Amino acid sequence: ANTAPDAMRDDLDEFDENRSMSRSIEQDGTDSRLLRIAAALSVFWSAAIIACSVSSIDVVWDLLGSSFSIMMAFIIPCGAYLKLAGRNRFFNQVSDGGASFRKWMVSRTLAWIMVIGFIPLMIVSTANAVYNSLSANVV
């Protein structure tokens, strides 16, 4: 049986392991931080260049509305649900195969169907917005 000093020693060892892991994450985080800053700056400046090159704000609204509204309304929430309701987390909690398992499988299946269905819809609507903006300039 574990005595109180042994349990305390185990807790301290676990604390030291967690602290050393967090230090290694912080050290590795600088590269990813620089990468995120570079990606954000490149997205910002490319959007600024595109915004300066279009003749009307309607074109920008059309492009943003066609792609980002579908992504923000359907794809990101479904992806977040799929990540949060991951297979490993669920099987650690409920593995009896009962009603809760079926509910979990149905909800994950519906989320995947929505992701798979709305990605092509986002691509088609963005292509339609690009076509409409290009054909409006020709006429």
WOQUI-V624445 format. One record per backbone hydrogen bond with DSSP energy under -0.5 kcal/mol. CO is the residue of the C=O (numbers start at 1). NH is the residue of the N-H. If there is no record, write none. Layout:
[[CO,NH] [CO,NH]]
//
This chain:
[[3,7] [4,8] [5,9] [6,10] [7,11] [8,12] [9,13] [10,14] [11,15] [12,16] [13,17] [14,18] [15,19] [16,20] [17,21] [18,22] [19,23] [20,24] [21,25] [22,26] [23,27] [24,28] [25,29] [26,30] [27,30] [28,31] [28,32] [29,33] [30,34] [31,35] [32,36] [33,37] [34,38] [35,39] [36,40] [37,41] [38,42] [39,43] [40,44] [41,45] [42,46] [43,47] [44,48] [45,49] [46,50] [47,51] [48,52] [49,53] [50,54] [56,59] [56,60] [57,61] [58,62] [59,63] [60,64] [61,65] [62,66] [63,67] [64,68] [64,69] [67,71] [68,72] [69,73] [70,74] [70,75] [71,76] [74,78] [75,79] [76,80] [77,81] [78,82] [79,83] [80,84] [81,85] [83,86] [86,90] [87,91] [88,92] [89,93] [90,93] [90,94] [98,102] [99,103] [100,104] [101,105] [102,106] [103,107] [104,108] [105,109] [106,110] [107,111] [108,112] [109,113] [110,114] [111,115] [112,116] [113,117] [114,118] [115,119] [116,120] [117,121] [118,122] [119,123] [120,124] [121,125] [122,126] [123,127] [124,128] [125,129] [126,130] [127,131] [128,132] [129,133] [130,134] [131,135] [132,136] [133,137] [134,138] [135,139]]
//
